Amino acid sequence: MALSYQAMKEAVKVVLAADNVPNIVGEAGIGKSALVNEVATELNAKLFTTVVSLSEKGDLAIPVPPLRDEAFIQTTNYGTLANVQYGYSETLIQIIQQAEQNPDQPIIWFLDEFNRGTAAVQAELMNLVLQRQINSLKLPQQVRIVIAENPDATMTNFSHDDYAVTPADDAIKDRTVRLEMAASLIDWQQWANGLNQHGEPRIQPIVQRYLQDHPTYFNGPQNGDLYPTPRSWERVSRNLTQLLKLDQQNRATLMADVFSGDLGIEVGTAFADYVLHQGSRLTVESLASTDKTEAFKKISDADKVQLLIKMIKKDHDQLLDSQYLKRLTQYLALVSADGQYVIVQQFAQITHNNPELLTQIYQQAVAGQSEFKDFYQLLQKIAVK
């Protein structure tokens, strides 16, 4: 049983509050690191991150430099520590200094990619995780440890995973709380709709729309060495922001290759085609002002429906404009039968609240206005299907 992003955040908080060590297990790129960052923010905790896969045997030995006073950090409550600018020593110094300067603020030490470290590195970390101690140094009370792992074939529910990992020692398994994390498109979209530091959506709206139409591409399929993950879609969104600043020719030349570098050729090429044929060009305004029939044909039926619903909801007075209604009829005829029914239901709701609108359209149709007549006849045709 796996937890979604939002549920995992709450589970990690519960385990930390119980003075236990959460071990977040999940596929690469689904947002484990981002989740720990959010947990730290919500708990008002200072976060320190160590990527265990980049560590070497001996990093915890804390080598002692020549015995000069300036080479040591004297702590108030936790003893003396050599200030060596490599290995874990510098991180420990920062943690100790943070604890002494802010004794009431929680600290989270996040050991990421724990089981991608070698067996020797994991063994050196045992006392840190299990006993909260490194050699003679004890961690301050407000320090909480969170570890994250990629799945390995020895784990229940992950027998088919093939990550280059070293299965954790049984002592680690017995002393930590394994929490399995699953990629959730719904949770991810809630996050994606949030605003970044510039007051813009974290993820480009067209990326979100594409994933709504193609949810199976959110985290897979795992064909080849490159495939979509939540993290890769975030990079795609940032790349798209820059690509949209280019002229159309350069944009068209680069898109498929740039996107394929994150998503793999199959999905990257498909998404590039989606952007190039739809992009931000197909808006209610562009559909109403010019003939976008060819571009409209190439987008997904779901996008056709959403655009036309926006057209009928945008401004009810525009539905009495002959050219606007002509365009709406033209595009409505290109939507699938199911999509047409959804759009007509939305129109019926509008006219239910504003019956005068339908009366005016009907009167213009009876009077022989071709645009109104064509629209009214199409409504009747859809209604009786």
Contacts in CASP RR format, 6 or more apart in sequence:
PFRMAT RR
TARGET T0000
AUTHOR 0000-0000-0000
METHOD contacts of the structure
MODEL  1
MALSYQAMKEAVKVVLAADNVPNIVGEAGIGKSALVNEVATELNAKLFTT
VVSLSEKGDLAIPVPPLRDEAFIQTTNYGTLANVQYGYSETLIQIIQQAE
QNPDQPIIWFLDEFNRGTAAVQAELMNLVLQRQINSLKLPQQVRIVIAEN
PDATMTNFSHDDYAVTPADDAIKDRTVRLEMAASLIDWQQWANGLNQHGE
PRIQPIVQRYLQDHPTYFNGPQNGDLYPTPRSWERVSRNLTQLLKLDQQN
RATLMADVFSGDLGIEVGTAFADYVLHQGSRLTVESLASTDKTEAFKKIS
DADKVQLLIKMIKKDHDQLLDSQYLKRLTQYLALVSADGQYVIVQQFAQI
THNNPELLTQIYQQAVAGQSEFKDFYQLLQKIAVK
1 180 0 8 1.000
2 26 0 8 1.000
2 157 0 8 1.000
2 180 0 8 1.000
2 181 0 8 1.000
2 182 0 8 1.000
3 11 0 8 1.000
3 179 0 8 1.000
3 180 0 8 1.000
3 181 0 8 1.000
3 182 0 8 1.000
4 181 0 8 1.000
4 182 0 8 1.000
4 184 0 8 1.000
4 186 0 8 1.000
4 187 0 8 1.000
5 31 0 8 1.000
5 35 0 8 1.000
5 181 0 8 1.000
5 184 0 8 1.000
5 187 0 8 1.000
5 188 0 8 1.000
5 191 0 8 1.000
6 184 0 8 1.000
6 187 0 8 1.000
6 190 0 8 1.000
8 24 0 8 1.000
8 35 0 8 1.000
8 179 0 8 1.000
8 181 0 8 1.000
9 35 0 8 1.000
9 38 0 8 1.000
9 39 0 8 1.000
9 42 0 8 1.000
11 22 0 8 1.000
11 179 0 8 1.000
12 22 0 8 1.000
12 24 0 8 1.000
12 35 0 8 1.000
12 36 0 8 1.000
12 39 0 8 1.000
12 146 0 8 1.000
12 179 0 8 1.000
13 39 0 8 1.000
13 42 0 8 1.000
13 43 0 8 1.000
15 21 0 8 1.000
15 22 0 8 1.000
15 177 0 8 1.000
15 179 0 8 1.000
16 22 0 8 1.000
16 39 0 8 1.000
16 43 0 8 1.000
16 108 0 8 1.000
16 144 0 8 1.000
16 146 0 8 1.000
20 176 0 8 1.000
20 177 0 8 1.000
21 129 0 8 1.000
21 144 0 8 1.000
21 145 0 8 1.000
21 146 0 8 1.000
21 147 0 8 1.000
21 175 0 8 1.000
21 176 0 8 1.000
21 177 0 8 1.000
22 146 0 8 1.000
22 147 0 8 1.000
22 176 0 8 1.000
22 177 0 8 1.000
22 179 0 8 1.000
23 114 0 8 1.000
23 147 0 8 1.000
23 148 0 8 1.000
23 149 0 8 1.000
23 172 0 8 1.000
23 176 0 8 1.000
23 177 0 8 1.000
23 178 0 8 1.000
23 179 0 8 1.000
24 32 0 8 1.000
24 35 0 8 1.000
24 36 0 8 1.000
24 146 0 8 1.000
24 147 0 8 1.000
24 148 0 8 1.000
24 149 0 8 1.000
24 179 0 8 1.000
24 181 0 8 1.000
25 148 0 8 1.000
25 149 0 8 1.000
25 150 0 8 1.000
25 151 0 8 1.000
25 155 0 8 1.000
25 158 0 8 1.000
25 178 0 8 1.000
25 179 0 8 1.000
25 180 0 8 1.000
25 181 0 8 1.000
26 32 0 8 1.000
26 148 0 8 1.000
26 149 0 8 1.000
26 150 0 8 1.000
26 151 0 8 1.000
26 180 0 8 1.000
26 181 0 8 1.000
26 182 0 8 1.000
27 150 0 8 1.000
27 151 0 8 1.000
27 161 0 8 1.000
27 183 0 8 1.000
27 219 0 8 1.000
27 229 0 8 1.000
28 150 0 8 1.000
28 163 0 8 1.000
28 229 0 8 1.000
28 231 0 8 1.000
29 229 0 8 1.000
29 230 0 8 1.000
29 231 0 8 1.000
29 232 0 8 1.000
30 181 0 8 1.000
30 182 0 8 1.000
30 183 0 8 1.000
30 219 0 8 1.000
30 229 0 8 1.000
30 230 0 8 1.000
30 231 0 8 1.000
31 181 0 8 1.000
31 230 0 8 1.000
31 231 0 8 1.000
32 112 0 8 1.000
32 148 0 8 1.000
32 181 0 8 1.000
33 49 0 8 1.000
33 110 0 8 1.000
33 112 0 8 1.000
33 148 0 8 1.000
35 181 0 8 1.000
36 47 0 8 1.000
36 49 0 8 1.000
36 108 0 8 1.000
36 110 0 8 1.000
36 112 0 8 1.000
36 146 0 8 1.000
36 148 0 8 1.000
37 47 0 8 1.000
39 45 0 8 1.000
39 108 0 8 1.000
39 146 0 8 1.000
40 46 0 8 1.000
40 47 0 8 1.000
40 108 0 8 1.000
43 106 0 8 1.000
43 108 0 8 1.000
44 105 0 8 1.000
44 106 0 8 1.000
45 105 0 8 1.000
45 106 0 8 1.000
45 107 0 8 1.000
45 108 0 8 1.000
45 144 0 8 1.000
46 98 0 8 1.000
46 102 0 8 1.000
46 105 0 8 1.000
46 106 0 8 1.000
46 107 0 8 1.000
46 108 0 8 1.000
47 107 0 8 1.000
47 108 0 8 1.000
47 110 0 8 1.000
48 91 0 8 1.000
48 94 0 8 1.000
48 95 0 8 1.000
48 98 0 8 1.000
48 107 0 8 1.000
48 108 0 8 1.000
48 109 0 8 1.000
48 110 0 8 1.000
49 109 0 8 1.000
49 110 0 8 1.000
49 112 0 8 1.000
50 88 0 8 1.000
50 91 0 8 1.000
50 109 0 8 1.000
50 110 0 8 1.000
50 111 0 8 1.000
50 112 0 8 1.000
51 112 0 8 1.000
51 113 0 8 1.000
52 111 0 8 1.000
52 112 0 8 1.000
52 113 0 8 1.000
52 114 0 8 1.000
52 116 0 8 1.000
52 117 0 8 1.000
52 121 0 8 1.000
52 122 0 8 1.000
52 125 0 8 1.000
53 112 0 8 1.000
53 113 0 8 1.000
53 116 0 8 1.000
53 117 0 8 1.000
55 87 0 8 1.000
55 88 0 8 1.000
55 117 0 8 1.000
55 121 0 8 1.000
56 121 0 8 1.000
57 118 0 8 1.000
57 120 0 8 1.000
57 121 0 8 1.000
57 124 0 8 1.000
58 120 0 8 1.000
58 124 0 8 1.000
59 86 0 8 1.000
59 87 0 8 1.000
59 88 0 8 1.000
59 121 0 8 1.000
59 124 0 8 1.000
60 87 0 8 1.000
60 88 0 8 1.000
60 124 0 8 1.000
60 125 0 8 1.000
60 128 0 8 1.000
60 134 0 8 1.000
60 135 0 8 1.000
61 124 0 8 1.000
61 135 0 8 1.000
62 81 0 8 1.000
62 82 0 8 1.000
62 84 0 8 1.000
62 88 0 8 1.000
62 89 0 8 1.000
62 92 0 8 1.000
62 134 0 8 1.000
62 135 0 8 1.000
62 137 0 8 1.000
63 82 0 8 1.000
63 84 0 8 1.000
63 89 0 8 1.000
64 82 0 8 1.000
64 84 0 8 1.000
65 71 0 8 1.000
65 82 0 8 1.000
65 83 0 8 1.000
65 84 0 8 1.000
71 82 0 8 1.000
71 83 0 8 1.000
72 80 0 8 1.000
72 81 0 8 1.000
72 82 0 8 1.000
72 83 0 8 1.000
73 80 0 8 1.000
73 81 0 8 1.000
73 82 0 8 1.000
73 83 0 8 1.000
73 93 0 8 1.000
73 96 0 8 1.000
73 97 0 8 1.000
74 80 0 8 1.000
75 81 0 8 1.000
75 96 0 8 1.000
75 100 0 8 1.000
76 100 0 8 1.000
77 100 0 8 1.000
77 140 0 8 1.000
78 96 0 8 1.000
78 99 0 8 1.000
78 100 0 8 1.000
78 137 0 8 1.000
78 138 0 8 1.000
78 140 0 8 1.000
79 137 0 8 1.000
81 89 0 8 1.000
81 92 0 8 1.000
81 93 0 8 1.000
81 96 0 8 1.000
81 137 0 8 1.000
82 89 0 8 1.000
83 89 0 8 1.000
83 90 0 8 1.000
83 93 0 8 1.000
84 90 0 8 1.000
88 134 0 8 1.000
91 109 0 8 1.000
92 134 0 8 1.000
92 137 0 8 1.000
95 107 0 8 1.000
95 109 0 8 1.000
95 139 0 8 1.000
95 140 0 8 1.000
95 143 0 8 1.000
96 140 0 8 1.000
98 105 0 8 1.000
98 107 0 8 1.000
99 107 0 8 1.000
99 140 0 8 1.000
99 142 0 8 1.000
99 143 0 8 1.000
103 142 0 8 1.000
104 142 0 8 1.000
105 142 0 8 1.000
106 142 0 8 1.000
106 144 0 8 1.000
107 140 0 8 1.000
107 142 0 8 1.000
107 143 0 8 1.000
107 144 0 8 1.000
108 143 0 8 1.000
108 144 0 8 1.000
108 145 0 8 1.000
108 146 0 8 1.000
109 139 0 8 1.000
109 143 0 8 1.000
109 144 0 8 1.000
109 145 0 8 1.000
109 146 0 8 1.000
110 145 0 8 1.000
110 146 0 8 1.000
110 147 0 8 1.000
110 148 0 8 1.000
111 125 0 8 1.000
111 128 0 8 1.000
111 129 0 8 1.000
111 145 0 8 1.000
111 146 0 8 1.000
111 147 0 8 1.000
111 148 0 8 1.000
112 147 0 8 1.000
112 148 0 8 1.000
113 148 0 8 1.000
113 149 0 8 1.000
113 150 0 8 1.000
114 122 0 8 1.000
114 125 0 8 1.000
114 147 0 8 1.000
114 148 0 8 1.000
114 149 0 8 1.000
114 168 0 8 1.000
114 172 0 8 1.000
115 122 0 8 1.000
115 149 0 8 1.000
115 150 0 8 1.000
115 152 0 8 1.000
115 165 0 8 1.000
115 166 0 8 1.000
115 167 0 8 1.000
115 168 0 8 1.000
116 149 0 8 1.000
116 150 0 8 1.000
116 163 0 8 1.000
116 164 0 8 1.000
116 165 0 8 1.000
116 166 0 8 1.000
117 165 0 8 1.000
117 166 0 8 1.000
118 166 0 8 1.000
119 166 0 8 1.000
122 166 0 8 1.000
122 168 0 8 1.000
122 169 0 8 1.000
122 172 0 8 1.000
123 169 0 8 1.000
126 169 0 8 1.000
126 171 0 8 1.000
126 172 0 8 1.000
127 133 0 8 1.000
127 134 0 8 1.000
128 134 0 8 1.000
128 139 0 8 1.000
128 145 0 8 1.000
129 145 0 8 1.000
129 147 0 8 1.000
129 172 0 8 1.000
129 175 0 8 1.000
129 176 0 8 1.000
130 171 0 8 1.000
130 172 0 8 1.000
130 175 0 8 1.000
132 138 0 8 1.000
132 139 0 8 1.000
132 143 0 8 1.000
132 145 0 8 1.000
133 139 0 8 1.000
147 176 0 8 1.000
149 165 0 8 1.000
149 168 0 8 1.000
150 161 0 8 1.000
150 163 0 8 1.000
150 165 0 8 1.000
151 157 0 8 1.000
151 158 0 8 1.000
151 161 0 8 1.000
151 163 0 8 1.000
151 165 0 8 1.000
152 158 0 8 1.000
152 161 0 8 1.000
152 163 0 8 1.000
152 165 0 8 1.000
152 167 0 8 1.000
153 159 0 8 1.000
153 160 0 8 1.000
153 161 0 8 1.000
153 162 0 8 1.000
154 167 0 8 1.000
155 161 0 8 1.000
155 178 0 8 1.000
157 180 0 8 1.000
183 218 0 8 1.000
183 219 0 8 1.000
183 229 0 8 1.000
183 230 0 8 1.000
185 211 0 8 1.000
185 215 0 8 1.000
185 218 0 8 1.000
188 218 0 8 1.000
188 230 0 8 1.000
189 208 0 8 1.000
189 211 0 8 1.000
189 212 0 8 1.000
191 202 0 8 1.000
192 201 0 8 1.000
192 202 0 8 1.000
192 203 0 8 1.000
192 207 0 8 1.000
192 208 0 8 1.000
193 201 0 8 1.000
193 202 0 8 1.000
193 203 0 8 1.000
193 208 0 8 1.000
194 201 0 8 1.000
194 202 0 8 1.000
195 201 0 8 1.000
195 202 0 8 1.000
196 202 0 8 1.000
201 208 0 8 1.000
202 234 0 8 1.000
202 237 0 8 1.000
203 233 0 8 1.000
203 234 0 8 1.000
203 237 0 8 1.000
204 237 0 8 1.000
204 240 0 8 1.000
204 241 0 8 1.000
206 240 0 8 1.000
206 274 0 8 1.000
206 275 0 8 1.000
206 278 0 8 1.000
206 279 0 8 1.000
206 280 0 8 1.000
207 233 0 8 1.000
207 236 0 8 1.000
207 237 0 8 1.000
207 240 0 8 1.000
209 303 0 8 1.000
209 306 0 8 1.000
210 217 0 8 1.000
210 271 0 8 1.000
210 274 0 8 1.000
211 217 0 8 1.000
211 218 0 8 1.000
211 233 0 8 1.000
212 302 0 8 1.000
213 300 0 8 1.000
213 302 0 8 1.000
213 303 0 8 1.000
214 270 0 8 1.000
217 228 0 8 1.000
217 263 0 8 1.000
217 267 0 8 1.000
217 270 0 8 1.000
217 271 0 8 1.000
218 228 0 8 1.000
218 230 0 8 1.000
218 233 0 8 1.000
219 228 0 8 1.000
219 229 0 8 1.000
219 230 0 8 1.000
220 227 0 8 1.000
220 228 0 8 1.000
220 229 0 8 1.000
220 267 0 8 1.000
221 227 0 8 1.000
221 266 0 8 1.000
223 264 0 8 1.000
223 266 0 8 1.000
224 264 0 8 1.000
226 260 0 8 1.000
226 261 0 8 1.000
226 262 0 8 1.000
226 263 0 8 1.000
226 264 0 8 1.000
226 265 0 8 1.000
227 263 0 8 1.000
227 264 0 8 1.000
227 267 0 8 1.000
228 262 0 8 1.000
228 263 0 8 1.000
228 264 0 8 1.000
228 267 0 8 1.000
232 262 0 8 1.000
232 263 0 8 1.000
233 262 0 8 1.000
233 263 0 8 1.000
235 262 0 8 1.000
236 259 0 8 1.000
236 262 0 8 1.000
236 263 0 8 1.000
236 271 0 8 1.000
239 258 0 8 1.000
239 259 0 8 1.000
239 262 0 8 1.000
240 275 0 8 1.000
243 251 0 8 1.000
243 254 0 8 1.000
243 255 0 8 1.000
243 258 0 8 1.000
244 251 0 8 1.000
244 280 0 8 1.000
246 254 0 8 1.000
251 276 0 8 1.000
252 276 0 8 1.000
255 272 0 8 1.000
255 275 0 8 1.000
255 276 0 8 1.000
256 268 0 8 1.000
256 269 0 8 1.000
256 272 0 8 1.000
256 273 0 8 1.000
258 272 0 8 1.000
259 267 0 8 1.000
259 268 0 8 1.000
259 269 0 8 1.000
259 271 0 8 1.000
259 272 0 8 1.000
260 267 0 8 1.000
260 268 0 8 1.000
260 269 0 8 1.000
260 272 0 8 1.000
261 268 0 8 1.000
262 268 0 8 1.000
263 271 0 8 1.000
274 299 0 8 1.000
274 300 0 8 1.000
277 295 0 8 1.000
277 298 0 8 1.000
277 299 0 8 1.000
278 295 0 8 1.000
278 298 0 8 1.000
278 299 0 8 1.000
278 303 0 8 1.000
281 292 0 8 1.000
281 295 0 8 1.000
282 292 0 8 1.000
282 295 0 8 1.000
282 296 0 8 1.000
282 299 0 8 1.000
282 303 0 8 1.000
282 307 0 8 1.000
283 307 0 8 1.000
284 307 0 8 1.000
284 310 0 8 1.000
284 311 0 8 1.000
284 314 0 8 1.000
286 292 0 8 1.000
287 296 0 8 1.000
287 307 0 8 1.000
287 311 0 8 1.000
287 327 0 8 1.000
287 331 0 8 1.000
288 311 0 8 1.000
288 318 0 8 1.000
288 323 0 8 1.000
288 324 0 8 1.000
288 327 0 8 1.000
288 328 0 8 1.000
291 327 0 8 1.000
291 330 0 8 1.000
292 331 0 8 1.000
293 330 0 8 1.000
293 331 0 8 1.000
293 334 0 8 1.000
296 304 0 8 1.000
296 307 0 8 1.000
296 331 0 8 1.000
296 334 0 8 1.000
297 334 0 8 1.000
299 307 0 8 1.000
301 335 0 8 1.000
301 336 0 8 1.000
301 338 0 8 1.000
301 339 0 8 1.000
304 331 0 8 1.000
304 334 0 8 1.000
304 335 0 8 1.000
304 339 0 8 1.000
305 335 0 8 1.000
305 339 0 8 1.000
305 342 0 8 1.000
305 343 0 8 1.000
307 331 0 8 1.000
308 328 0 8 1.000
308 331 0 8 1.000
308 332 0 8 1.000
308 335 0 8 1.000
308 343 0 8 1.000
309 342 0 8 1.000
309 343 0 8 1.000
309 346 0 8 1.000
311 327 0 8 1.000
311 328 0 8 1.000
311 331 0 8 1.000
312 319 0 8 1.000
312 328 0 8 1.000
312 343 0 8 1.000
312 346 0 8 1.000
312 347 0 8 1.000
312 350 0 8 1.000
313 346 0 8 1.000
313 350 0 8 1.000
316 350 0 8 1.000
316 354 0 8 1.000
316 357 0 8 1.000
318 324 0 8 1.000
319 325 0 8 1.000
319 328 0 8 1.000
319 357 0 8 1.000
319 361 0 8 1.000
320 357 0 8 1.000
320 360 0 8 1.000
320 361 0 8 1.000
320 364 0 8 1.000
322 369 0 8 1.000
322 371 0 8 1.000
322 372 0 8 1.000
323 371 0 8 1.000
325 361 0 8 1.000
325 371 0 8 1.000
325 372 0 8 1.000
325 375 0 8 1.000
326 371 0 8 1.000
326 374 0 8 1.000
326 375 0 8 1.000
328 375 0 8 1.000
329 371 0 8 1.000
329 374 0 8 1.000
329 375 0 8 1.000
329 378 0 8 1.000
332 340 0 8 1.000
332 343 0 8 1.000
332 378 0 8 1.000
333 378 0 8 1.000
335 343 0 8 1.000
337 382 0 8 1.000
337 385 0 8 1.000
340 382 0 8 1.000
340 385 0 8 1.000
341 382 0 8 1.000
341 385 0 8 1.000
344 379 0 8 1.000
344 382 0 8 1.000
344 383 0 8 1.000
347 379 0 8 1.000
350 357 0 8 1.000
351 357 0 8 1.000
351 358 0 8 1.000
361 372 0 8 1.000
361 375 0 8 1.000
361 376 0 8 1.000
362 372 0 8 1.000
362 376 0 8 1.000
364 372 0 8 1.000
364 373 0 8 1.000
365 372 0 8 1.000
365 373 0 8 1.000
365 375 0 8 1.000
365 376 0 8 1.000
365 377 0 8 1.000
END
